Amino acid sequence: MALVFVSAPLVVFEFPYAPSCKSLDCIQFEVMTDNDAVFGRETFLPEQDLPKGDVLLSDGRRMAGDWQVGSSTFQREFGFKNEIDYKLAMIEAGRVMQHAHLGLREPSLTVEATKQVYDTCIKRGARIDRFGMCLDWSMGYPRDQRKTRPGGTGILLQDAEEFWRLTHSSPAAMHFGDFMLGFPAAVENTCAALAAGATTIGNLGQYFTFRLPGYNDDVETTAETVKALGLIAAQTVPVLIHSNLDDGYAAMFEDLTSALGQAILEKYIVTDLIGASYAVCYGHHFTEPLTRIAFQRALSKISNGLPGSQIYGATVLYKGNHAENYAGLSSYLLADVIAQRLRPTGHAVNSVPVSENERIPDATEIIDAQLHLKRMVELAEGYAPLLDLEKIDQIAATLLIEGQRFADRVLFGLNEIGVDTADPFELLLVLRRMGGRMLEQRFGGGLQKAEPTSLRQPVVPATTYREIQEEADEFLKSDAGRELAELAKIPVRILTATTDVHEHGKKLLDSVFAKAGFDVVDGGISSDPDHVVSLAQQNNADVIALSTYNGVALRYIKQLLAEMEQAGLDLPVLIGGRLNEIPDGSNTSLPVDVSKKLVECGVMPCTDLEGACRNLQVLFRGSRRI
């Protein structure tokens, strides 16, 4: 085990959290070495003949002879060749840019909705600068496999022509993010997006955390991603490579300094190793205005003058009805607008409709959210003098210092075990295989917690995880929570898993069940049904509790039950989250509730924690041992 000593003054973040330490002039960290039997190169790269990053980049660059940035309505309307130049001009003009996200299953409906949203907002005095397409996850599979692969609720583009139709549906810039980079279809999707005139392509953050159902070839995924990055870097018109940190490891990290460090690592790969332009997106999990603004100000110091892509809405604040959700919407929009006024970084502000926690928003709801943002921009000016910029900049300084240390420690530690950190393929693959929790555990900036299975004590805590613990504690104080704790006196083993990458529902279940006294088995994130069944058998689980997101609940349950029948496993199954799916032959491309069909399948839908508690009571009250 080697030790690295990093000496530098540490700016401690004291409010509103207790600091992890009062003063650290020299911090001692564990890093991996060749002598570490568990964390050697062979642990993460056991293969002998892996592709070389320089070869993959050359392959991608050669493709630029055939695939270049085409024209779009955005380029013709505003006279800019790309979003970089447009954003820099808007910064100079003092404009706070607006971003809207949409994507219905049928491309024709998405084109119509894009026109409707843009034109209606223009008539009301609000201009949308860019649209982000909610592509379906089946877009991540190679095109010839998509018909036989499972899909979600997003837009499915079958060919380059459909990309072109979207970039010509309105004068706003078109951003293709989800399920592009980071997937086996990265190259073919990137070619189509470039030809259609798109000059922001993502989402690199998804490479690290998203997994396609039934597809596990991370070598091919990484190779195709590096080729696509090489193709983008070779464009004569500069193209932004977008990464949503919250779709990547920032969603797993407990420390925001690790999240900023991840951005520094990604920028090193994209800019220093590949030669492309890197743009950061953040926001889903940044619920606290103080750290939300501080993170934006820290990003401005590492961007080298390049604009960001967007600031995503803090949608984890959407926990109630529409009226209640408008409070959350206003909270993060106010912070984002003021941040762009005080230190413009070119991030377009994304006003997410208040119905997003229920289902995919329709065009009217997207319009309402954009008009709300337009009015917020007008009203926000008076709030800027109320901010304590000294406190915000203190946090930003801590993020910068500790974020850079995190990135340095990661690169040093991987070099120590023989990883070629100058090879983008090798570095990306190791970071993906290592996973966010191990990455933060071994290289994070805080001191090690006393519990052996815990992560480090955060320097700047991510508020989402604190809020999950607070929500769990509050629930356990309720009547339903006390009943759950009483039920846990019966030895019940609960396996929890998610059907997709969205893990916050699972984290809440894990915390509530464990604190109540149940034996909780981790069934994983984005776990395929056969994997869930295998883990349930291996761990003698008494019940399976699933958390799911848009569009997959019924199909996943049918596959799970088929796997259980084949394995001879008879267990109760609870499922909560977005219990919807797009019906076959739908003319709206919007998902509908499938709770009744889930009941018909024999599983127990849960709309909230109280529902999960009631179902467990039904299953196990009066049992001595399951």
C-alpha positions as CSV (number, residue, x, y, z in Angstrom):
1,M,0.0,0.0,0.0
2,A,1.5,3.3,-1.0
3,L,0.6,6.6,0.7
4,V,0.4,10.0,-1.0
5,F,0.8,13.2,1.0
6,V,-0.9,16.3,-0.4
7,S,0.0,19.6,1.2
8,A,-2.1,22.6,0.6
9,P,-4.4,24.9,2.6
10,L,-7.9,23.6,2.8
11,V,-10.9,25.9,2.8
12,V,-13.3,24.2,5.1
13,F,-17.0,24.4,4.3
14,E,-18.7,25.0,7.7
15,F,-22.3,26.2,6.9
16,P,-24.9,24.7,6.9
17,Y,-22.9,21.5,7.5
18,A,-20.5,20.5,10.2
19,P,-17.0,20.5,8.7
20,S,-15.3,17.1,8.3
21,C,-12.2,18.6,9.8
22,K,-11.1,22.0,11.2
23,S,-7.7,22.3,9.7
24,L,-5.7,20.0,7.4
25,D,-2.3,21.1,6.3
26,C,-1.3,17.6,5.2
27,I,-3.8,14.9,4.2
28,Q,-2.8,11.2,4.0
29,F,-4.5,9.0,1.4
30,E,-4.5,5.4,0.5
31,V,-3.9,4.6,-3.1
32,M,-3.7,1.4,-5.0
33,T,-0.4,-0.2,-5.9
34,D,0.8,-3.4,-7.7
35,N,1.3,-4.9,-4.2
36,D,-2.4,-4.5,-3.4
37,A,-3.8,-8.0,-4.2
38,V,-7.4,-6.7,-4.6
39,F,-6.7,-3.6,-6.6
40,G,-4.2,-4.5,-9.2
41,R,-4.3,-3.8,-12.9
42,E,-5.5,-7.3,-13.6
43,T,-8.6,-6.7,-11.4
44,F,-9.9,-4.1,-13.8
45,L,-8.1,-5.1,-17.1
46,P,-7.8,-8.9,-17.1
47,E,-7.9,-9.1,-20.9
48,Q,-4.7,-9.5,-22.8
49,D,-5.5,-8.0,-26.2
50,L,-7.5,-4.8,-25.6
51,P,-7.9,-2.2,-28.3
52,K,-5.5,0.8,-28.2
53,G,-6.9,4.2,-27.7
54,D,-4.7,5.9,-30.4
55,V,-5.8,3.3,-33.0
56,L,-9.5,3.9,-32.1
57,L,-9.1,7.6,-32.3
58,S,-7.4,7.3,-35.7
59,D,-10.3,5.2,-36.9
60,G,-12.8,7.9,-35.7
61,R,-10.8,10.7,-37.2
62,R,-10.7,9.0,-40.6
63,M,-14.4,8.9,-40.6
64,A,-14.5,12.7,-40.6
65,G,-13.7,12.6,-44.3
66,D,-17.2,11.2,-44.8
67,W,-19.1,12.7,-41.8
68,Q,-19.0,16.4,-41.2
69,V,-21.3,18.9,-39.4
70,G,-24.2,19.6,-41.8
71,S,-26.6,22.5,-41.8
72,S,-29.6,23.1,-39.6
73,T,-32.3,25.7,-39.1
74,F,-30.5,27.0,-36.1
75,Q,-27.4,27.7,-38.1
76,R,-29.3,29.5,-40.9
77,E,-31.5,31.5,-38.5
78,F,-28.8,32.9,-36.3
79,G,-25.7,32.8,-38.5
80,F,-23.5,30.7,-36.2
81,K,-21.8,27.5,-37.3
82,N,-22.1,25.9,-33.9
83,E,-23.4,26.3,-30.4
84,I,-20.1,27.3,-28.9
85,D,-20.0,30.6,-30.9
86,Y,-23.7,31.2,-30.3
87,K,-23.4,30.7,-26.6
88,L,-20.4,33.0,-26.4
89,A,-22.3,35.7,-28.3
90,M,-25.3,35.3,-25.9
91,I,-23.0,35.6,-22.9
92,E,-21.6,38.9,-24.4
93,A,-25.2,40.1,-24.9
94,G,-26.1,39.3,-21.3
95,R,-28.8,36.7,-22.2
96,V,-29.8,34.0,-19.9
97,M,-30.4,31.1,-22.3
98,Q,-33.4,28.7,-22.0
99,H,-33.3,24.9,-22.6
100,A,-36.4,22.6,-23.1
101,H,-36.3,18.8,-22.9
102,L,-38.8,16.7,-24.9
103,G,-39.1,13.5,-26.9
104,L,-42.2,11.5,-27.7
105,R,-41.8,8.0,-29.0
106,E,-42.9,8.8,-32.5
107,P,-40.5,11.2,-34.3
108,S,-43.3,12.9,-36.2
109,L,-45.1,13.8,-32.9
110,T,-41.8,15.1,-31.5
111,V,-41.3,17.3,-34.5
112,E,-44.8,18.7,-34.1
113,A,-44.3,19.2,-30.4
114,T,-41.0,21.0,-31.0
115,K,-42.6,23.4,-33.4
116,Q,-45.6,24.0,-31.1
117,V,-43.4,24.7,-28.0
118,Y,-41.0,27.0,-29.9
119,D,-43.7,29.0,-31.7
120,T,-46.0,29.4,-28.7
121,C,-43.1,30.6,-26.5
122,I,-42.0,33.1,-29.2
123,K,-45.5,34.5,-29.3
124,R,-45.4,35.0,-25.5
125,G,-42.0,36.7,-25.6
126,A,-39.9,33.7,-24.5
127,R,-37.3,32.2,-26.8
128,I,-36.0,28.7,-26.4
129,D,-32.3,28.6,-27.3
130,R,-31.9,24.9,-27.4
131,F,-33.9,21.7,-27.2
132,G,-32.6,18.4,-25.7
133,M,-34.0,15.2,-27.1
134,C,-35.1,12.5,-24.6
135,L,-33.9,9.6,-26.8
136,D,-35.1,6.1,-26.0
137,W,-32.6,3.8,-24.4
138,S,-33.0,1.4,-27.3
139,M,-31.1,4.0,-29.3
140,G,-28.0,2.8,-27.5
141,Y,-28.2,-0.6,-29.2
142,P,-26.8,-0.9,-32.8
143,R,-29.6,0.0,-35.2
144,D,-30.0,-3.6,-36.6
145,Q,-30.8,-4.8,-33.0
146,R,-33.3,-2.3,-31.9
147,K,-36.5,-4.1,-33.0
148,T,-35.6,-7.1,-30.8
149,R,-34.3,-5.2,-27.8
150,P,-36.4,-3.7,-25.0
151,G,-37.2,0.0,-25.1
152,G,-38.4,2.8,-22.8
153,T,-40.6,5.8,-23.4
154,G,-38.3,8.2,-25.3
155,I,-38.0,9.0,-29.0
156,L,-36.7,6.3,-31.3
157,L,-34.9,7.6,-34.4
158,Q,-34.6,4.9,-37.1
159,D,-32.2,6.7,-39.5
160,A,-30.2,9.8,-40.3
161,E,-33.3,11.4,-42.0
162,E,-35.1,11.5,-38.6
163,F,-32.2,13.2,-37.0
164,W,-32.4,15.8,-39.8
165,R,-36.1,16.4,-39.3
166,L,-35.5,17.3,-35.7
167,T,-32.7,19.8,-36.4
168,H,-35.0,21.4,-38.9
169,S,-38.1,21.5,-36.7
170,S,-37.3,24.9,-35.1
171,P,-34.6,27.6,-35.0
172,A,-33.4,26.4,-31.6
173,A,-30.2,24.4,-31.4
174,M,-30.8,20.7,-31.2
175,H,-28.9,18.7,-28.5
176,F,-28.6,15.0,-28.8
177,G,-27.6,13.6,-25.4
178,D,-29.1,10.5,-24.0
179,F,-28.0,7.1,-25.3
180,M,-25.5,8.5,-27.8
181,L,-22.0,8.5,-26.5
182,G,-21.2,5.7,-24.0
183,F,-23.2,3.0,-25.9
184,P,-22.5,0.4,-28.6
185,A,-24.3,2.6,-31.2
186,A,-22.1,5.6,-30.4
187,V,-20.5,5.9,-33.8
188,E,-23.6,5.4,-36.0
189,N,-25.7,7.8,-33.8
190,T,-22.9,10.4,-33.8
191,C,-22.6,10.3,-37.6
192,A,-26.3,10.9,-38.0
193,A,-26.4,13.8,-35.5
194,L,-23.4,15.5,-37.1
195,A,-24.8,15.2,-40.6
196,A,-28.0,16.7,-39.3
197,G,-26.1,19.8,-38.1
198,A,-26.0,19.1,-34.3
199,T,-23.0,20.7,-32.6
200,T,-23.5,19.4,-29.1
201,I,-23.5,15.6,-28.6
202,G,-23.5,13.6,-25.3
203,N,-23.9,12.1,-22.9
204,L,-20.5,11.1,-21.7
205,G,-21.7,10.8,-18.1
206,Q,-24.0,7.9,-19.0
207,Y,-21.0,5.9,-20.2
208,F,-20.0,5.4,-16.6
209,T,-23.3,4.3,-15.1
210,F,-25.9,3.3,-17.6
211,R,-26.3,-0.3,-18.7
212,L,-28.5,-1.5,-21.6
213,P,-30.7,-4.4,-20.6
214,G,-29.2,-7.7,-21.7
215,Y,-26.0,-6.1,-23.1
216,N,-22.8,-6.5,-21.2
217,D,-19.9,-5.9,-23.6
218,D,-18.1,-3.0,-22.0
219,V,-15.1,-3.4,-24.3
220,E,-17.2,-2.8,-27.4
221,T,-19.1,0.0,-25.8
222,T,-15.8,1.8,-24.8
223,A,-14.2,1.2,-28.2
224,E,-17.2,2.7,-30.0
225,T,-17.3,5.6,-27.6
226,V,-13.6,6.4,-28.2
227,K,-14.1,6.2,-32.0
228,A,-17.0,8.6,-31.8
229,L,-15.0,11.0,-29.7
230,G,-12.2,10.9,-32.3
231,L,-14.8,11.6,-35.0
232,I,-16.1,14.6,-33.1
233,A,-12.6,15.9,-32.4
234,A,-11.7,15.8,-36.1
235,Q,-14.6,18.1,-37.1
236,T,-13.7,21.3,-38.9
237,V,-16.6,22.9,-37.0
238,P,-16.0,22.6,-33.2
239,V,-18.6,20.4,-31.5
240,L,-19.2,20.3,-27.8
241,I,-19.0,16.9,-26.0
242,H,-21.7,17.1,-23.4
243,S,-21.5,15.2,-20.1
244,N,-24.3,15.3,-17.5
245,L,-22.5,14.6,-14.3
246,D,-25.7,13.6,-12.5
247,D,-26.2,10.8,-15.0
248,G,-22.7,9.6,-14.2
249,Y,-20.8,9.3,-10.9
250,A,-22.1,12.5,-9.4
251,A,-25.3,10.6,-8.7
252,M,-23.3,8.1,-6.6
253,F,-20.8,10.4,-4.9
254,E,-21.5,11.6,-1.4
255,D,-19.0,14.5,-1.7
256,L,-19.4,17.3,-4.2
257,T,-15.7,17.7,-4.4
258,S,-15.6,14.2,-6.0
259,A,-18.2,15.4,-8.5
260,L,-16.0,18.3,-9.5
261,G,-13.0,16.0,-9.6
262,Q,-14.9,13.7,-12.0
263,A,-15.5,16.7,-14.3
264,I,-11.8,17.5,-14.2
265,L,-11.0,13.8,-15.1
266,E,-13.5,13.8,-18.0
267,K,-12.1,17.1,-19.3
268,Y,-8.6,15.6,-19.1
269,I,-9.8,12.6,-21.3
270,V,-11.9,14.7,-23.7
271,T,-9.6,17.7,-24.1
272,D,-6.1,16.7,-23.2
273,L,-6.1,13.2,-24.6
274,I,-8.5,13.5,-27.5
275,G,-8.5,17.2,-28.4
276,A,-12.2,17.9,-28.3
277,S,-14.3,20.5,-26.5
278,Y,-15.9,19.5,-23.2
279,A,-19.1,20.9,-21.7
280,V,-20.5,20.0,-18.3
281,C,-24.2,19.7,-17.3
282,Y,-25.3,19.3,-13.7
283,G,-28.3,20.0,-11.5
284,H,-30.6,17.0,-10.9
285,H,-29.3,16.4,-7.4
286,F,-28.2,19.9,-6.5
287,T,-31.1,20.9,-4.3
288,E,-29.5,23.5,-2.1
289,P,-29.0,27.0,-3.7
290,L,-25.7,27.7,-1.9
291,T,-23.9,24.6,-3.3
292,R,-25.7,24.8,-6.6
293,I,-24.4,28.3,-7.3
294,A,-20.9,27.4,-5.8
295,F,-20.6,24.4,-8.1
296,Q,-21.4,26.6,-11.1
297,R,-18.8,29.1,-10.1
298,A,-16.2,26.4,-9.6
299,L,-17.0,25.0,-13.0
300,S,-16.3,28.4,-14.5
301,K,-12.7,28.1,-13.3
302,I,-12.0,24.8,-15.1
303,S,-13.8,25.4,-18.4
304,N,-11.1,27.4,-20.2
305,G,-13.6,29.8,-21.5
306,L,-15.8,27.2,-23.2
307,P,-19.6,27.4,-22.4
308,G,-21.5,24.8,-20.6
309,S,-24.4,22.9,-22.1
310,Q,-27.2,23.2,-19.7
311,I,-28.1,23.3,-16.0
312,Y,-30.7,20.6,-15.4
313,G,-33.6,21.1,-13.0
314,A,-33.3,19.8,-9.5
315,T,-36.1,17.4,-10.2
316,V,-35.6,15.5,-6.9
317,L,-37.4,18.4,-5.4
318,Y,-40.6,17.4,-7.2
319,K,-42.3,15.3,-4.5
320,G,-45.9,16.6,-4.4
321,N,-48.7,17.9,-6.7
322,H,-48.2,20.5,-9.4
323,A,-48.7,23.4,-7.0
324,E,-46.2,22.1,-4.5
325,N,-43.7,21.3,-7.3
326,Y,-43.8,24.9,-8.5
327,A,-42.0,25.8,-5.3
328,G,-39.2,23.5,-6.1
329,L,-39.1,24.8,-9.7
330,S,-38.9,28.4,-8.5
331,S,-36.2,27.5,-6.0
332,Y,-33.7,26.1,-8.4
333,L,-34.6,28.5,-11.3
334,L,-33.9,31.5,-9.1
335,A,-30.5,30.1,-8.1
336,D,-29.6,29.3,-11.7
337,V,-30.7,32.6,-13.2
338,I,-28.8,34.6,-10.6
339,A,-25.7,32.4,-11.1
340,Q,-25.8,33.2,-14.8
341,R,-26.2,36.9,-14.1
342,L,-23.3,37.0,-11.7
343,R,-20.9,34.8,-13.6
344,P,-22.2,33.7,-17.0
345,T,-21.0,30.3,-18.1
346,G,-23.2,29.7,-21.1
347,H,-25.3,27.0,-19.4
348,A,-28.8,27.2,-20.7
349,V,-31.3,27.0,-17.8
350,N,-33.6,24.0,-18.0
351,S,-37.1,24.6,-16.5
352,V,-38.5,21.1,-16.1
353,P,-42.3,20.9,-16.0
354,V,-43.9,20.2,-12.6
355,S,-45.6,17.1,-13.9
356,E,-42.2,15.4,-14.5
357,N,-42.4,13.3,-11.2
358,E,-45.6,11.7,-12.5
359,R,-45.1,11.1,-16.2
360,I,-43.6,12.4,-19.4
361,P,-44.8,16.1,-19.7
362,D,-46.8,17.1,-22.7
363,A,-46.2,20.2,-24.9
364,T,-48.5,22.5,-23.0
365,E,-46.7,21.7,-19.7
366,I,-43.3,22.3,-21.3
367,I,-44.6,25.7,-22.6
368,D,-45.8,26.6,-19.1
369,A,-42.4,25.8,-17.6
370,Q,-40.6,27.9,-20.2
371,L,-42.9,30.9,-19.6
372,H,-42.3,30.5,-15.9
373,L,-38.6,30.7,-16.5
374,K,-38.9,33.7,-18.8
375,R,-40.8,35.6,-16.0
376,M,-38.2,34.3,-13.4
377,V,-35.4,35.9,-15.4
378,E,-37.2,39.2,-15.3
379,L,-37.8,39.0,-11.5
380,A,-34.5,37.6,-10.4
381,E,-32.4,40.7,-10.7
382,G,-33.6,42.0,-7.3
383,Y,-32.4,39.0,-5.4
384,A,-28.7,39.0,-6.4
385,P,-27.7,41.6,-3.7
386,L,-29.1,39.3,-1.1
387,L,-26.6,36.6,-1.7
388,D,-23.6,36.1,0.5
389,L,-21.0,35.7,-2.3
390,E,-18.2,35.4,0.2
391,K,-19.7,32.2,1.6
392,I,-20.5,30.9,-1.9
393,D,-17.0,31.6,-3.1
394,Q,-15.5,29.9,-0.1
395,I,-17.4,26.7,-1.0
396,A,-16.3,27.1,-4.7
397,A,-12.7,27.4,-3.6
398,T,-13.0,24.2,-1.5
399,L,-14.6,22.4,-4.5
400,L,-11.7,23.5,-6.7
401,I,-8.9,22.5,-4.3
402,E,-10.4,19.2,-3.4
403,G,-11.7,18.4,-6.8
404,Q,-8.3,18.8,-8.3
405,R,-6.8,16.7,-5.6
406,F,-9.3,14.0,-6.3
407,A,-8.5,13.9,-10.0
408,D,-4.7,13.9,-9.3
409,R,-5.1,11.1,-6.8
410,V,-7.1,9.0,-9.3
411,L,-4.5,9.4,-12.0
412,F,-1.6,8.8,-9.7
413,G,-3.2,5.7,-8.2
414,L,-4.1,4.2,-11.5
415,N,-0.6,4.8,-12.8
416,E,0.7,3.0,-9.8
417,I,-1.1,-0.2,-10.7
418,G,0.0,0.0,-14.3
419,V,-3.0,1.6,-16.0
420,D,-2.0,3.8,-19.0
421,T,-3.7,7.0,-18.1
422,A,-2.6,8.6,-21.4
423,D,-4.7,6.0,-23.3
424,P,-8.3,7.2,-23.3
425,F,-9.7,3.7,-24.0
426,E,-7.8,2.1,-21.1
427,L,-8.6,5.0,-18.7
428,L,-12.3,5.1,-19.5
429,L,-12.7,1.4,-19.2
430,V,-11.0,1.2,-15.8
431,L,-13.0,4.1,-14.4
432,R,-16.2,2.4,-15.6
433,R,-15.3,-1.0,-14.1
434,M,-14.1,0.5,-10.9
435,G,-17.5,2.2,-10.3
436,G,-18.3,5.5,-8.5
437,R,-18.4,4.2,-5.0
438,M,-15.0,2.5,-5.1
439,L,-13.6,5.5,-6.8
440,E,-14.7,7.8,-4.0
441,Q,-13.9,5.4,-1.3
442,R,-10.2,5.1,-2.4
443,F,-9.6,8.6,-3.7
444,G,-12.1,10.9,-2.1
445,G,-11.1,13.9,-0.2
446,G,-12.7,13.4,3.2
447,L,-11.4,11.4,6.1
448,Q,-12.4,7.7,6.3
449,K,-15.6,7.1,8.3
450,A,-15.3,4.7,11.3
451,E,-17.7,2.2,9.8
452,P,-15.7,-0.2,7.6
453,T,-18.3,-0.4,4.8
454,S,-18.9,3.4,4.7
455,L,-17.5,6.0,2.3
456,R,-15.4,8.9,3.5
457,Q,-16.7,11.8,5.5
458,P,-17.6,14.4,2.8
459,V,-15.8,17.7,2.6
460,V,-18.8,19.3,0.8
461,P,-21.7,16.9,1.3
462,A,-24.0,16.2,-1.6
463,T,-27.4,17.2,-0.2
464,T,-29.4,14.4,-1.9
465,Y,-28.0,11.7,0.3
466,R,-28.5,13.7,3.4
467,E,-32.1,14.3,2.4
468,I,-32.6,10.6,1.8
469,Q,-31.5,9.8,5.3
470,E,-33.6,12.6,6.7
471,E,-36.7,11.3,4.8
472,A,-36.0,7.8,6.0
473,D,-35.7,8.9,9.6
474,E,-38.8,11.0,9.4
475,F,-40.8,8.1,8.0
476,L,-39.6,5.8,10.8
477,K,-41.0,8.2,13.3
478,S,-44.5,8.0,11.7
479,D,-47.1,5.4,12.6
480,A,-46.4,3.4,9.5
481,G,-42.7,3.5,10.2
482,R,-43.1,2.3,13.8
483,E,-45.3,-0.5,12.5
484,L,-42.6,-1.4,10.0
485,A,-40.0,-1.5,12.8
486,E,-42.3,-3.8,14.8
487,L,-42.7,-6.1,11.8
488,A,-38.9,-6.3,11.4
489,K,-38.7,-8.2,14.6
490,I,-39.7,-11.1,12.4
491,P,-36.5,-12.1,10.5
492,V,-37.3,-11.0,7.0
493,R,-34.7,-10.7,4.3
494,I,-35.5,-8.1,1.5
495,L,-33.7,-8.0,-1.8
496,T,-33.8,-4.5,-3.3
497,A,-32.9,-3.7,-6.9
498,T,-33.7,-1.2,-9.7
499,T,-34.8,-1.9,-13.2
500,D,-32.7,1.0,-14.5
501,V,-30.0,3.4,-13.5
502,H,-32.2,5.6,-11.3
503,E,-31.3,4.5,-7.9
504,H,-32.7,7.1,-5.4
505,G,-35.9,5.1,-4.8
506,K,-33.8,2.1,-4.0
507,K,-31.5,4.1,-1.7
508,L,-34.5,5.3,0.3
509,L,-35.8,1.7,0.6
510,D,-32.4,0.5,1.7
511,S,-32.2,3.1,4.4
512,V,-35.7,2.6,5.7
513,F,-35.6,-1.2,5.7
514,A,-32.1,-1.3,7.3
515,K,-32.9,1.2,10.0
516,A,-36.2,-0.6,10.7
517,G,-34.2,-3.7,11.4
518,F,-34.7,-5.8,8.2
519,D,-31.9,-7.8,6.6
520,V,-31.4,-6.0,3.3
521,V,-29.7,-7.6,0.3
522,D,-28.3,-5.4,-2.4
523,G,-29.7,-6.6,-5.7
524,G,-27.9,-3.9,-7.7
525,I,-28.6,-1.0,-10.1
526,S,-29.9,-1.7,-13.6
527,S,-30.2,-5.4,-12.7
528,D,-31.5,-7.7,-15.4
529,P,-34.3,-10.1,-14.2
530,D,-32.1,-13.2,-14.3
531,H,-29.5,-11.5,-12.1
532,V,-32.2,-10.5,-9.6
533,V,-33.5,-14.1,-9.5
534,S,-30.0,-15.5,-9.1
535,L,-29.2,-13.1,-6.2
536,A,-32.5,-13.9,-4.5
537,Q,-31.7,-17.6,-4.6
538,Q,-28.1,-17.2,-3.4
539,N,-29.1,-15.0,-0.5
540,N,-32.3,-16.8,0.5
541,A,-34.4,-13.7,0.1
542,D,-37.9,-13.6,1.5
543,V,-39.2,-10.8,-0.7
544,I,-38.1,-8.8,-3.7
545,A,-38.6,-5.0,-3.7
546,L,-38.0,-3.2,-7.0
547,S,-37.7,0.5,-7.9
548,T,-38.4,1.5,-11.5
549,Y,-38.6,4.5,-13.8
550,N,-40.6,5.5,-16.9
551,G,-41.9,2.9,-19.3
552,V,-40.5,-0.5,-18.2
553,A,-42.5,-1.7,-15.2
554,L,-44.8,-4.2,-16.8
555,R,-42.3,-5.7,-19.3
556,Y,-39.7,-6.0,-16.6
557,I,-42.1,-7.8,-14.2
558,K,-43.2,-10.2,-16.9
559,Q,-39.5,-11.1,-17.6
560,L,-38.8,-11.4,-13.9
561,L,-41.7,-13.7,-13.2
562,A,-40.7,-15.9,-16.2
563,E,-37.2,-16.1,-14.8
564,M,-38.6,-17.0,-11.3
565,E,-40.8,-19.7,-12.8
566,Q,-37.9,-21.2,-14.7
567,A,-35.7,-21.2,-11.5
568,G,-38.5,-22.6,-9.4
569,L,-38.5,-19.5,-7.2
570,D,-41.7,-18.5,-5.5
571,L,-41.4,-15.1,-3.8
572,P,-43.6,-12.0,-3.4
573,V,-42.5,-9.0,-5.4
574,L,-43.1,-5.4,-4.6
575,I,-42.6,-2.6,-7.2
576,G,-42.7,1.1,-6.9
577,G,-41.7,4.2,-8.9
578,R,-43.1,5.2,-12.3
579,L,-45.5,2.4,-13.0
580,N,-46.2,3.2,-16.6
581,E,-45.6,2.1,-20.1
582,I,-46.5,3.2,-23.7
583,P,-49.3,0.9,-25.0
584,D,-48.8,-0.8,-28.3
585,G,-50.4,1.2,-31.0
586,S,-50.6,4.4,-28.9
587,N,-51.3,7.6,-31.0
588,T,-49.9,9.9,-28.4
589,S,-46.6,8.2,-27.5
590,L,-47.3,9.0,-23.8
591,P,-47.1,6.2,-21.2
592,V,-50.2,5.1,-19.2
593,D,-50.4,3.7,-15.7
594,V,-50.0,-0.1,-15.6
595,S,-50.7,-0.7,-11.9
596,K,-53.8,-2.8,-12.5
597,K,-51.9,-5.0,-15.0
598,L,-49.1,-5.5,-12.4
599,V,-51.7,-6.6,-9.9
600,E,-53.1,-9.1,-12.5
601,C,-49.5,-10.4,-12.9
602,G,-49.5,-11.2,-9.2
603,V,-47.1,-8.5,-7.9
604,M,-47.8,-5.7,-5.4
605,P,-47.5,-2.1,-6.7
606,C,-46.5,0.5,-4.1
607,T,-47.1,4.2,-4.7
608,D,-45.1,5.3,-1.7
609,L,-43.3,4.1,1.5
610,E,-46.6,3.7,3.3
611,G,-47.8,1.4,0.5
612,A,-44.7,-0.7,0.7
613,C,-45.2,-0.9,4.5
614,R,-48.8,-2.1,4.1
615,N,-47.8,-4.7,1.6
616,L,-45.1,-6.1,3.9
617,Q,-47.7,-6.2,6.7
618,V,-50.0,-8.2,4.6
619,L,-47.3,-10.6,3.6
620,F,-45.5,-11.2,6.9
621,R,-47.6,-10.2,9.9
622,G,-48.1,-13.2,12.1
623,S,-45.2,-15.1,10.5
624,R,-42.5,-16.6,12.7
625,R,-40.0,-17.3,10.0
626,I,-40.4,-16.9,6.3
